[in-house]
Amino acid sequence: MDDFNRHVRELLSWKRGVRGSAGAPSMHDRFERVQITGDVLRYQGNSGDVGCYVASEPLTQHNNYFEVLITDSGVRGSIAVGVVPYDYNLSQQPGWVSCSAAYHADDGKLYSGHGVGQQVAPKCHTGDRIGCGSKESGAGQELPNITSLFFTRNGKEIGTVVIQLSPDSLHPAVGMHSIGEEVQLDLLAEWGLEDEDSLMVVDNHEDDWARLHDMKISGSVLEYAGKGKSIMDVGLAQAKLPLSTRSHYFEVEIVNPGEKCYIAVGVARKDYPKQRHPGWNQGSVAYHADDGKIFYGSGVGHPFGPRCYKGDIMGCGIMFPRDFHLDSEGECDNEGKEGLGGSKAKVRQPKRAILYYTDSEEEEDDDEEEIAESQHQSKKVVVFFSRNGKIIGKKESWIPLGGFYPTIGMLSSEEKVKVEFRPLSG
C-alpha cells in the first residue's frame, strides 16, 4: 500500500504542477487596491474605493478576447469586466467614464462611457464567466477608429457596444468594489472556436452520469437544484460506470459551497437510494465536506479529515487488491461494459445473492460483521480519500455487486462542484 500511496501522491503533485500561468497578468500591468497572485485578482480595498486592474497589452486582431471567472462574488458582487485606455483612472469602475465599456456583474448591465447602464443579462455570481472582445475596427476619413465590442456570460453573447477607439487603444480591465471579491483572469481566452465543440463536451459529460436527481449539469459542473428543506431533499449524481483497476480515482472541486456546504463525495452501489446522502446507507462510503467526517453505511459519521471549503478539491479512489481480476467462477465483468477511462470493470460476485436495502428513510444499520459474513465470497477493497492532493485517510470495505460507482450528494442551495473523472494520467 505504501508504494500505491506514493504513486498517487506523485501523480497528484504532478497534476498540480502542470497548471500553467498562460494568460495571467504581467509586471507592466496597472492596478490599484487589487492583489495579484498568479492569474487571480483579489479586491484589497475597504469597499469605499474602487479597485481596478488594467492589462499592459491591448486587444489585437489575433488576441481579441479575454475572460474572467468569478471565484468569489464577495459582499456585493460589484465586479466589472471590460476595456479601458491604458492610462485609465484606477479609482473608477470600467464603463463609468468616456472611452471605456464594461459589463457589471452586480446588476447585469452594460456600461459605456457613463454611469447609466443598459440591462442585458442577469446578475452574475460565484462560478459565472464574463468575457469581452472586439469584433471589428475601421477608420473613417473624418472620424477616429471605431471598435465594436461584444460581451459574453457563461459562453453566450449578451450584448454589444460601439466605442470610438481602435482596438490597440483598448486594454482588458477588471474593476472590483466590495470586500471578498475575487476573480481568475484569462487574457488568452478564445472566442468563436468553441461553439460546436462545447456542445459536444456537454453531451459527453452528460453521458458520464447514470442518474442525476435534483441536480443541474453544465459540462463538468454539477449544481444542486433541490429544495434544501429537509434531509430528504438530497441532490444525487451517480456515474454511469464503476471505478475499475485502470480508472480508480476521481476528484470534485468545490466551486460554490452554497449555504451549508453539505457536499458529500464517495462511492456507492448502483441502486443507491436517490434521496439519501452518500455514506448514509449500506453499500456506500463518503467523505462529507461540512464536518470532515466519513460516513460508512450509517447516518452517524466519524472524524476523518478537515472540513472543506470553496476551492478545495476532494478526491475518492479505490486501492484494488493485486489479484483483482477475472476468474472462471464467482466473478463478473459488469456485463462486459468498460469502466471509467476505458477499462473493463472487474468485480467479484459472491456465490449467493446479497440483499441490499430499499429506499426507506428508516433503514436498519446491520452490524458490519453480519454484512461481511453474507459477502464472504466477495472481495474487500480500500476506499481512500484526498483533499487538495494529499491522502487524508482510507476505509476498508466489501465491494458490492456490480462495483462501486462515483457518487456525489448535495443538500443546500447554490452548492456547485466541478467533477473530473480522469484527473490522473500515466
Backbone hydrogen bonds in HBPLUS format (Angstrom, degrees):
<---DONOR---> <-ACCEPTOR-->    atom                        ^
c    i                          cat <-CA-CA->   ^        H-A-AA   ^      H-
h    n   atom  resd res      DA  || num        DHA   H-A  angle D-A-AA Bond
n    s   type  num  typ     dist DA aas  dist angle  dist       angle   num
A0005-ASN N   A0001-MET O   2.81 MM   4  6.11 163.1  1.84 157.4 161.5     1
A0006-ARG N   A0002-ASP O   2.95 MM   4  6.15 160.3  1.99 148.1 153.4     2
A0007-HIS N   A0003-ASP O   2.92 MM   4  6.13 153.3  1.99 145.1 152.6     3
A0008-VAL N   A0004-PHE O   2.94 MM   4  6.25 160.7  1.98 156.0 160.2     4
A0009-ARG N   A0005-ASN O   2.94 MM   4  6.16 163.5  1.97 151.1 155.9     5
A0010-GLU N   A0006-ARG O   2.93 MM   4  6.11 157.4  1.98 148.3 154.2     6
A0011-LEU N   A0007-HIS O   3.02 MM   4  6.24 160.3  2.06 148.8 153.9     7
A0012-LEU N   A0008-VAL O   2.90 MM   4  6.11 162.9  1.93 154.2 159.0     8
A0013-SER N   A0009-ARG O   2.89 MM   4  6.02 159.4  1.93 147.1 153.2     9
A0014-TRP N   A0010-GLU O   2.86 MM   4  6.06 156.0  1.92 146.2 153.1    10
A0015-LYS N   A0011-LEU O   2.93 MM   4  6.14 157.0  1.98 146.6 152.9    11
A0016-ARG N   A0012-LEU O   3.07 MM   4  6.38 159.0  2.12 150.3 154.5    12
A0017-GLY N   A0013-SER O   3.05 MM   4  6.22 154.2  2.12 145.8 153.2    13
A0018-VAL N   A0014-TRP O   3.18 MM   4  6.39 138.6  2.36 150.7 159.0    14
A0019-ARG N   A0016-ARG O   3.43 MM   3  5.87 165.2  2.45 109.8 113.9    15
A0024-ALA N   A0021-SER O   3.00 MM   3  5.43 139.3  2.17 143.3 139.7    16
A0187-LEU N   A0023-GLY O   2.87 MM 164  4.31 169.4  1.88 120.0 123.3    17
A0029-ASP N   A0026-SER O   3.27 MM   3  5.71 168.4  2.29 115.2 117.4    18
A0030-ARG N   A0054-VAL O   2.93 MM  24  5.10 155.5  1.99 155.5 158.5    19
A0054-VAL N   A0030-ARG O   2.72 MM  24  5.10 161.2  1.75 163.0 161.7    20
A0032-GLU N   A0052-CYS O   2.97 MM  20  5.57 146.3  2.08 150.6 161.0    21
A0052-CYS N   A0032-GLU O   2.98 MM  20  5.57 140.5  2.14 147.7 159.1    22
A0044-GLN N   A0033-ARG O   2.87 MM  11  4.75 165.6  1.89 130.0 126.0    23
A0035-GLN N   A0042-ARG O   2.76 MM   7  5.03 163.5  1.79 150.3 154.9    24
A0042-ARG N   A0035-GLN O   2.87 MM   7  5.03 154.8  1.93 145.9 153.4    25
A0037-THR N   A0040-VAL O   2.94 MM   3  5.19 165.4  1.96 152.5 157.5    26
A0040-VAL N   A0037-THR O   2.97 MM   3  5.19 162.7  2.00 125.1 129.6    27
A0185-LEU N   A0039-ASP O   2.77 MM 146  5.37 170.1  1.78 166.9 167.9    28
A0041-LEU N   A0183-VAL O   2.86 MM 142  5.35 159.8  1.90 153.0 159.9    29
A0183-VAL N   A0041-LEU O   2.92 MM 142  5.35 159.1  1.96 152.3 159.3    30
A0043-TYR N   A0181-GLU O   3.03 MM 138  5.53 167.9  2.05 154.7 155.6    31
A0051-GLY N   A0176-MET O   2.80 MM 125  5.08 175.2  1.80 160.0 159.9    32
A0176-MET N   A0051-GLY O   2.75 MM 125  5.08 155.6  1.81 154.0 158.2    33
A0053-TYR N   A0174-VAL O   2.82 MM 121  5.19 153.9  1.89 151.6 160.2    34
A0174-VAL N   A0053-TYR O   2.99 MM 121  5.19 153.1  2.06 139.0 146.6    35
A0055-ALA N   A0172-PRO O   2.92 MM 117  5.44 172.6  1.93 164.5 166.9    36
A0059-LEU N   A0170-LEU O   2.90 MM 111  6.08 154.8  1.97 174.7 176.0    37
A0060-THR N   A0063-ASN O   3.11 MM   3  4.93 166.9  2.13 112.4 116.4    38
A0134-SER N   A0064-ASN O   2.93 MM  70  5.51 145.9  2.05 147.5 157.8    39
A0066-PHE N   A0132-CYS O   3.00 MM  66  5.72 152.4  2.08 152.7 160.8    40
A0132-CYS N   A0066-PHE O   3.01 MM  66  5.72 155.7  2.07 158.2 164.3    41
A0067-GLU N   A0186-ASP O   3.04 MM 119  5.29 165.4  2.06 145.8 149.8    42
A0186-ASP N   A0067-GLU O   2.93 MM 119  5.29 166.3  1.95 163.2 159.2    43
A0068-VAL N   A0130-ILE O   2.75 MM  62  5.25 149.4  1.84 152.4 163.0    44
A0130-ILE N   A0068-VAL O   2.85 MM  62  5.25 163.7  1.88 154.5 159.5    45
A0069-LEU N   A0184-GLN O   2.85 MM 115  5.02 165.5  1.87 149.3 153.4    46
A0184-GLN N   A0069-LEU O   2.78 MM 115  5.02 157.4  1.83 145.9 153.8    47
A0070-ILE N   A0128-ASP O   2.95 MM  58  5.66 174.8  1.96 173.3 172.3    48
A0127-GLY N   A0070-ILE O   2.67 MM  57  5.39 175.5  1.67 161.0 162.5    49
A0071-THR N   A0182-GLU O   3.05 MM 111  5.59 135.1  2.25 129.1 140.5    50
A0072-ASP N   A0182-GLU O   3.08 MM 110  4.90 141.9  2.23 147.3 136.5    51
A0182-GLU N   A0072-ASP O   2.88 MM 110  4.90 154.7  1.95 149.6 146.1    52
A0077-GLY N   A0073-SER O   2.80 MM   4  4.39 114.2  2.24 168.7 166.0    53
A0075-VAL N   A0179-ILE O   2.95 MM 104  5.77 145.1  2.07 158.3 169.0    54
A0079-ILE N   A0077-GLY O   2.87 MM   2  5.55 138.4  2.05 104.2  91.7    55
A0105-ALA N   A0079-ILE O   2.76 MM  26  5.34 174.4  1.77 168.0 167.0    56
A0080-ALA N   A0175-GLY O   2.84 MM  95  4.78 161.4  1.87 134.0 139.3    57
A0175-GLY N   A0080-ALA O   2.83 MM  95  4.78 159.6  1.87 135.1 141.9    58
A0081-VAL N   A0103-TYR O   2.96 MM  22  5.41 160.6  2.00 149.0 154.2    59
A0103-TYR N   A0081-VAL O   2.89 MM  22  5.41 161.1  1.92 148.2 145.4    60
A0082-GLY N   A0173-ALA O   3.05 MM  91  5.34 169.8  2.06 149.5 151.2    61
A0173-ALA N   A0082-GLY O   2.77 MM  91  5.34 149.2  1.86 153.5 147.7    62
A0083-VAL N   A0101-ALA O   2.92 MM  18  5.69 148.4  2.02 159.6 169.8    63
A0101-ALA N   A0083-VAL O   3.15 MM  18  5.69 156.8  2.21 154.4 160.3    64
A0084-VAL N   A0171-HIS O   2.97 MM  87  5.32 151.5  2.05 140.4 147.5    65
A0171-HIS N   A0084-VAL O   2.73 MM  87  5.32 169.0  1.75 150.1 154.1    66
A0088-TYR N   A0085-PRO O   3.14 MM   3  5.32 145.4  2.27 121.0 118.7    67
A0092-GLN N   A0089-ASN O   3.19 MM   3  5.88 155.4  2.26 125.2 125.8    68
A0096-TRP N   A0093-GLN O   3.15 MM   3  5.79 165.0  2.18 141.6 143.6    69
A0113-GLY N   A0095-GLY O   3.02 MM  18  5.24 118.2  2.41 113.6 129.8    70
A0113-GLY N   A0100-SER O   3.07 MM  13  5.48 117.3  2.48 141.5 157.8    71
A0102-ALA N   A0111-TYR O   2.84 MM   9  5.35 155.1  1.90 153.0 160.2    72
A0111-TYR N   A0102-ALA O   2.78 MM   9  5.35 172.0  1.79 170.2 168.9    73
A0104-HIS N   A0109-LYS O   2.93 MM   5  5.60 168.9  1.95 165.9 169.2    74
A0108-GLY N   A0104-HIS O   2.94 MM   4  5.63 134.1  2.15 149.6 162.4    75
A0124-CYS N   A0105-ALA O   2.91 MM  19  4.77 166.1  1.93 136.1 139.7    76
A0120-VAL N   A0108-GLY O   3.10 MM  12  6.18 172.8  2.11 156.1 158.1    77
A0121-ALA N   A0108-GLY O   3.20 MM  13  4.94 153.0  2.28 148.4 148.6    78
A0110-LEU N   A0118-GLN O   2.76 MM   8  5.06 159.6  1.80 138.7 142.3    79
A0118-GLN N   A0110-LEU O   2.90 MM   8  5.06 159.1  1.95 133.8 138.8    80
A0128-ASP N   A0125-HIS O   3.06 MM   3  5.75 164.4  2.08 143.9 145.0    81
A0154-ASN N   A0129-ARG O   2.81 MM  25  4.80 160.6  1.85 136.3 143.0    82
A0131-GLY N   A0152-THR O   3.02 MM  21  4.75 162.1  2.06 123.8 127.4    83
A0152-THR N   A0131-GLY O   2.92 MM  21  4.75 158.8  1.96 127.3 129.9    84
A0133-GLY N   A0150-PHE O   2.99 MM  17  5.47 155.3  2.06 154.7 158.7    85
A0150-PHE N   A0133-GLY O   2.87 MM  17  5.47 161.5  1.91 151.9 157.0    86
A0135-LYS N   A0148-SER O   2.76 MM  13  5.49 171.5  1.77 169.7 172.2    87
A0148-SER N   A0136-GLU O   3.25 MM  12  5.71 159.8  2.30 150.0 155.1    88
A0138-GLY N   A0146-ILE O   3.28 MM   8  5.68 139.4  2.45 138.4 149.7    89
A0146-ILE N   A0138-GLY O   3.05 MM   8  5.68 153.9  2.12 154.2 161.8    90
A0147-THR N   A0163-ILE O   2.87 MM  16  5.37 172.6  1.87 164.8 166.3    91
A0163-ILE N   A0147-THR O   2.88 MM  16  5.37 167.1  1.90 157.9 161.4    92
A0149-LEU N   A0161-VAL O   2.77 MM  12  5.31 162.9  1.80 170.8 173.2    93
A0161-VAL N   A0149-LEU O   2.97 MM  12  5.31 150.3  2.06 139.5 147.7    94
A0151-PHE N   A0159-GLY O   2.91 MM   8  5.52 150.5  2.00 163.9 166.3    95
A0158-ILE N   A0151-PHE O   2.83 MM   7  5.83 168.6  1.84 151.2 153.8    96
A0153-ARG N   A0156-LYS O   2.85 MM   3  5.37 155.2  1.91 146.8 151.8    97
A0156-LYS N   A0153-ARG O   3.20 MM   3  5.37 158.4  2.25 107.3 113.9    98
A0169-SER N   A0166-SER O   2.91 MM   3  5.56 160.6  1.95 124.3 128.0    99
A0170-LEU N   A0167-PRO O   2.95 MM   3  5.12 165.7  1.97 113.2 117.7   100
A0181-GLU N   A0178-SER O   3.38 MM   3  6.20 161.3  2.42 141.2 142.0   101
A0198-SER N   A0194-GLU O   2.63 MM   4  5.43 160.9  1.66 153.9 158.2   102
A0199-LEU N   A0195-ASP O   3.38 MM   4  6.59 151.0  2.47 139.1 145.3   103
A0200-MET N   A0196-GLU O   3.27 MM   4  6.59 152.5  2.35 142.5 149.8   104
A0200-MET N   A0197-ASP O   3.01 MM   3  5.06 115.2  2.45  95.0 111.0   105
A0201-VAL N   A0197-ASP O   2.89 MM   4  6.26 148.6  1.99 148.9 158.5   106
A0202-VAL N   A0198-SER O   2.97 MM   4  6.25 160.3  2.01 149.0 153.1   107
A0203-ASP N   A0199-LEU O   3.03 MM   4  6.28 163.3  2.06 148.3 152.6   108
A0204-ASN N   A0200-MET O   2.88 MM   4  6.11 158.1  1.92 147.7 154.0   109
A0205-HIS N   A0201-VAL O   2.93 MM   4  6.21 157.0  1.99 152.8 158.4   110
A0206-GLU N   A0202-VAL O   2.98 MM   4  6.24 155.1  2.04 150.0 157.2   111
A0207-ASP N   A0203-ASP O   3.04 MM   4  6.32 144.4  2.17 145.2 154.7   112
A0208-ASP N   A0205-HIS O   3.00 MM   3  5.19 149.0  2.10 103.2 112.9   113
A0209-TRP N   A0206-GLU O   3.17 MM   3  5.69 163.1  2.20 114.0 119.0   114
A0240-LYS N   A0208-ASP O   2.71 MM  32  5.52 163.3  1.74 139.4 137.9   115
A0210-ALA N   A0238-GLN O   2.86 MM  28  5.86 153.7  1.92 149.0 157.8   116
A0211-ARG N   A0238-GLN O   3.26 MM  27  5.27 163.5  2.29 145.7 147.7   117
A0238-GLN N   A0211-ARG O   3.00 MM  27  5.27 162.3  2.03 144.8 149.2   118
A0213-HIS N   A0236-LEU O   2.78 MM  23  5.07 173.2  1.79 161.3 162.6   119
A0236-LEU N   A0213-HIS O   2.85 MM  23  5.07 139.0  2.02 137.2 149.5   120
A0225-ALA N   A0214-ASP O   2.90 MM  11  4.85 163.2  1.93 134.2 128.5   121
A0216-LYS N   A0223-GLU O   2.79 MM   7  5.05 163.6  1.82 151.0 156.7   122
A0223-GLU N   A0216-LYS O   2.81 MM   7  5.05 153.5  1.88 149.4 154.6   123
A0218-SER N   A0221-VAL O   2.92 MM   3  5.21 157.9  1.97 151.2 157.5   124
A0221-VAL N   A0218-SER O   3.03 MM   3  5.21 164.9  2.05 124.4 126.6   125
A0419-VAL N   A0220-SER O   2.81 MM 199  5.43 170.1  1.82 159.7 160.0   126
A0222-LEU N   A0417-VAL O   2.77 MM 195  5.36 157.9  1.81 160.3 167.4   127
A0417-VAL N   A0222-LEU O   2.86 MM 195  5.36 158.2  1.91 154.5 161.8   128
A0224-TYR N   A0415-GLU O   2.93 MM 191  5.47 165.6  1.95 155.4 159.8   129
A0233-ASP N   A0230-SER O   3.07 MM   3  5.54 166.5  2.09 115.2 119.5   130
A0235-GLY N   A0410-MET O   2.80 MM 175  5.04 170.8  1.81 158.3 159.0   131
A0410-MET N   A0235-GLY O   2.90 MM 175  5.04 145.6  2.02 141.2 149.8   132
A0237-ALA N   A0408-ILE O   2.91 MM 171  5.19 155.7  1.97 154.3 160.0   133
A0408-ILE N   A0237-ALA O   2.85 MM 171  5.19 161.2  1.88 152.7 159.2   134
A0239-ALA N   A0406-PRO O   2.93 MM 167  5.42 169.1  1.94 162.7 166.3   135
A0243-LEU N   A0404-PHE O   2.96 MM 161  6.11 159.1  2.01 173.8 170.2   136
A0244-SER N   A0247-SER O   2.97 MM   3  5.05 163.5  2.00 119.2 123.2   137
A0247-SER N   A0244-SER O   3.29 MM   3  5.05 136.4  2.49  92.7 104.5   138
A0318-ILE N   A0248-HIS O   2.88 MM  70  5.45 143.8  2.01 149.5 160.9   139
A0250-PHE N   A0316-CYS O   2.94 MM  66  5.64 154.2  2.01 152.7 160.3   140
A0316-CYS N   A0250-PHE O   2.95 MM  66  5.64 159.6  1.99 160.0 165.3   141
A0251-GLU N   A0420-GLU O   2.97 MM 169  5.24 166.2  1.99 149.0 153.6   142
A0420-GLU N   A0251-GLU O   2.94 MM 169  5.24 168.2  1.96 151.0 151.4   143
A0252-VAL N   A0314-MET O   2.73 MM  62  5.17 149.1  1.82 149.5 160.4   144
A0314-MET N   A0252-VAL O   2.75 MM  62  5.17 155.5  1.81 163.9 158.4   145
A0253-GLU N   A0418-LYS O   2.80 MM 165  5.04 164.5  1.82 149.7 154.1   146
A0418-LYS N   A0253-GLU O   2.84 MM 165  5.04 156.6  1.89 143.7 151.5   147
A0254-ILE N   A0312-ASP O   2.97 MM  58  5.69 167.5  1.98 167.6 170.0   148
A0311-GLY N   A0254-ILE O   2.74 MM  57  5.20 171.9  1.75 151.8 154.2   149
A0255-VAL N   A0416-LYS O   2.92 MM 161  5.41 133.5  2.14 133.3 145.1   150
A0256-ASN N   A0416-LYS O   2.98 MM 160  4.84 162.8  2.01 139.8 137.3   151
A0416-LYS N   A0256-ASN O   2.87 MM 160  4.84 156.7  1.92 145.2 145.1   152
A0261-CYS N   A0257-PRO O   2.88 MM   4  4.45 121.4  2.23 160.7 157.9   153
A0259-GLU N   A0413-SER O   3.20 MM 154  5.95 141.8  2.36 154.9 165.7   154
A0289-ALA N   A0263-ILE O   2.81 MM  26  5.40 176.6  1.81 172.5 172.0   155
A0264-ALA N   A0409-GLY O   2.88 MM 145  4.91 164.6  1.90 139.9 143.4   156
A0409-GLY N   A0264-ALA O   2.91 MM 145  4.91 163.8  1.93 140.1 144.8   157
A0265-VAL N   A0287-TYR O   3.03 MM  22  5.44 166.4  2.05 147.9 150.8   158
A0287-TYR N   A0265-VAL O   2.87 MM  22  5.44 166.3  1.89 151.5 149.8   159
A0266-GLY N   A0407-THR O   3.05 MM 141  5.46 152.8  2.13 164.3 168.8   160
A0407-THR N   A0266-GLY O   2.88 MM 141  5.46 168.5  1.89 145.1 143.3   161
A0267-VAL N   A0285-VAL O   2.94 MM  18  5.58 149.6  2.03 159.4 168.3   162
A0285-VAL N   A0267-VAL O   2.93 MM  18  5.58 156.4  1.99 160.2 165.4   163
A0268-ALA N   A0405-TYR O   3.00 MM 137  5.32 149.4  2.10 136.0 144.3   164
A0405-TYR N   A0268-ALA O   2.87 MM 137  5.32 174.7  1.87 147.5 149.2   165
A0269-ARG N   A0283-GLY O   2.76 MM  14  5.32 132.4  1.99 153.6 166.4   166
A0272-TYR N   A0269-ARG O   3.33 MM   3  5.46 146.4  2.45 119.2 115.9   167
A0280-TRP N   A0277-HIS O   3.04 MM   3  5.68 166.6  2.06 141.0 144.9   168
A0297-GLY N   A0279-GLY O   2.82 MM  18  5.20 111.3  2.30 119.0 137.3   169
A0298-SER N   A0279-GLY O   3.04 MM  19  6.45 138.6  2.21 158.8 149.3   170
A0286-ALA N   A0295-PHE O   3.00 MM   9  5.39 153.6  2.07 151.4 158.3   171
A0295-PHE N   A0286-ALA O   2.86 MM   9  5.39 164.8  1.88 159.4 164.7   172
A0288-HIS N   A0293-LYS O   2.97 MM   5  5.60 171.8  1.98 169.1 171.6   173
A0292-GLY N   A0288-HIS O   2.95 MM   4  5.50 132.3  2.18 145.7 157.8   174
A0308-CYS N   A0289-ALA O   2.94 MM  19  4.72 167.3  1.95 135.1 137.4   175
A0304-PHE N   A0292-GLY O   3.21 MM  12  5.94 138.5  2.39 142.2 147.1   176
A0305-GLY N   A0292-GLY O   2.85 MM  13  4.92 173.5  1.86 153.7 155.1   177
A0294-ILE N   A0302-HIS O   2.92 MM   8  5.42 157.1  1.97 152.9 154.7   178
A0302-HIS N   A0294-ILE O   3.01 MM   8  5.42 153.4  2.08 140.6 148.1   179
A0312-ASP N   A0309-TYR O   3.00 MM   3  5.62 163.6  2.03 137.7 141.9   180
A0388-ASN N   A0313-ILE O   2.77 MM  75  4.88 165.0  1.79 146.6 151.9   181
A0315-GLY N   A0386-SER O   2.92 MM  71  4.70 167.2  1.94 128.3 130.7   182
A0386-SER N   A0315-GLY O   2.91 MM  71  4.70 156.3  1.96 123.7 127.3   183
A0317-GLY N   A0384-PHE O   2.93 MM  67  5.37 158.7  1.98 152.3 155.0   184
A0384-PHE N   A0317-GLY O   2.86 MM  67  5.37 159.5  1.91 141.2 148.1   185
A0319-MET N   A0382-VAL O   2.72 MM  63  5.06 166.9  1.73 155.6 160.3   186
A0382-VAL N   A0319-MET O   3.42 MM  63  5.06 171.5  2.43 134.3 136.4   187
A0324-PHE N   A0321-PRO O   3.13 MM   3  5.30 151.9  2.22 117.8 116.3   188
A0325-HIS N   A0323-ASP O   2.96 MM   2  5.78 114.6  2.40 114.8  97.8   189
A0349-GLN N   A0330-GLY O   2.88 MM  19  5.48 130.1  2.14 125.0 139.8   190
A0332-CYS N   A0347-VAL O   3.01 MM  15  5.73 169.3  2.02 155.0 158.6   191
A0347-VAL N   A0332-CYS O   3.26 MM  15  5.73 148.3  2.37 152.9 160.9   192
A0336-GLY N   A0333-ASP O   2.97 MM   3  5.20 131.9  2.21 100.9 114.4   193
A0337-LYS N   A0334-ASN O   3.21 MM   3  5.82 169.8  2.22 117.3 119.8   194
A0339-GLY N   A0343-SER O   2.09 MM   4  4.88 164.1  1.11 170.5 169.7   195
A0342-GLY N   A0339-GLY O   2.88 MM   3  5.51 146.1  2.00 145.7 143.5   196
A0370-GLU N   A0367-ASP O   3.02 MM   3  5.42 124.4  2.34 106.8 120.2   197
A0371-ILE N   A0367-ASP O   3.19 MM   4  6.60 155.2  2.26 151.1 158.3   198
A0372-ALA N   A0368-GLU O   2.88 MM   4  6.12 161.3  1.92 150.2 155.5   199
A0373-GLU N   A0369-GLU O   2.91 MM   4  6.13 150.5  1.99 142.3 150.3   200
A0374-SER N   A0370-GLU O   3.03 MM   4  6.33 152.9  2.10 145.3 151.7   201
A0375-GLN N   A0371-ILE O   3.11 MM   4  6.33 121.9  2.47 138.4 153.6   202
A0375-GLN N   A0372-ALA O   3.05 MM   3  5.02 141.6  2.20  96.2 107.9   203
A0376-HIS N   A0373-GLU O   3.37 MM   3  5.08 155.5  2.43 111.2 106.8   204
A0378-SER N   A0375-GLN O   2.68 MM   3  5.21 163.1  1.70 124.9 131.0   205
A0399-ILE N   A0379-LYS O   3.13 MM  20  6.14 170.7  2.14 169.6 168.7   206
A0381-VAL N   A0397-SER O   2.85 MM  16  5.55 168.8  1.86 161.2 161.8   207
A0397-SER N   A0381-VAL O   2.83 MM  16  5.55 166.3  1.85 165.9 169.2   208
A0383-VAL N   A0395-LYS O   2.85 MM  12  5.18 165.2  1.87 151.8 147.2   209
A0395-LYS N   A0383-VAL O   2.70 MM  12  5.18 152.2  1.78 149.5 159.4   210
A0385-PHE N   A0393-GLY O   3.00 MM   8  5.77 162.0  2.03 164.4 163.8   211
A0392-ILE N   A0385-PHE O   2.94 MM   7  6.00 159.0  1.98 143.1 149.8   212
A0387-ARG N   A0390-LYS O   2.89 MM   3  5.43 156.2  1.95 146.4 149.9   213
A0390-LYS N   A0387-ARG O   3.22 MM   3  5.43 162.9  2.25 109.0 114.2   214
A0403-GLY N   A0400-PRO O   2.97 MM   3  5.39 163.3  2.00 131.3 134.8   215
